[in-house]
C-alpha cells in the first residue's frame, strides 16, 4: 500500500489546557498573542484543530483561538448529559480568559456558529463581529413531540451509544474524502488523525458517544430568532453552494440579524473549511478587517 503524503501546516499550532467551568478544555492557538484576536468555534463532532487549513490560508497576522468543545477532541467528557446552553457558558468563560472586558470577533461553523449567534444576542456587548458559516438554526419543533421526546430521553439512560470505529486511519480518511471530495489524500489523513485515536486495535473518534443521546428539550426556532434580533455585531452569513443546508430556511437575507450580509462559496458543501479553505480565509479576512 502506497504511503500517504502528510499534510504540512505552514502556521505552527500550539495547545494548552484551561479549566473552564470545571471542564479541562483543550485550546488550539495560532499566531502571535499580540496580533488581532478572533475565536473559532467548531461544529458537531469536529475539532478546533481542523481549522488549520483556513489558518494556513490567512494572509494577515491573527491570533486565532479554537477550543475543542466539551466532549469533543481532546477536551474532557462530561459525566452526565450535554446541554446546549452549556456551550454558551463555556464560551463566556473562555472569553474572560482571552479577552476580559474587550469585545471579540467570532467565527463559527455549523453548531459553533449557532452558539456564536445565540451568545452574541445574549451578550451583545461582548461581540463585535461574527462570521457564521452554515449555522442558521434548525427547523422548528412540534410541541406535540414533547411527550415522546421526554420518554426517549428517560429511556436512553439505559442506552450505551457508540460512534463508528475504523480498522485504520486510512479507512476513516476515505470516508472523510467521500463526504468532502475537495480534500486531498494528505488533508483527509490530517483530519482523520485530529478526529480520532488508536485504541485497542481500532481507530475511535475523539467524541463522547453520549452526544448521540436524545435531547429532551425541543428546538424552538422563535427563541433563537429572538436572540438573533438582539445581535448588535456585524454578521457575515457564509454558505456553500453545494451544501444541503444552504437554502434549508430560504434566503439567508431573510434571517433576522439586524446587521448582516451574505456570501456563497462556490464548489463547496457544508464543510467549507475543508473544501475551500483559501476562499473562506479570504472572506473571513475581508469581513473582519472592515471598520466597525
PyMOL commands that set and color helices and strands:
alter all, ss='L'
color gray80, all
select helices_A, chain A and resi 48-57+84-98+111-122+124-126+143-158+169-179+185-195+209-212+221-229+252-254+272-275+277-288
alter helices_A, ss='H'
color red, helices_A
select strands_A, chain A and resi 13-20+23-30+36-41+62-67+104-109+127-133+165-166+196-199+202-205+234-240+260-265
alter strands_A, ss='S'
color yellow, strands_A
deselect
rebuild
show_as cartoon
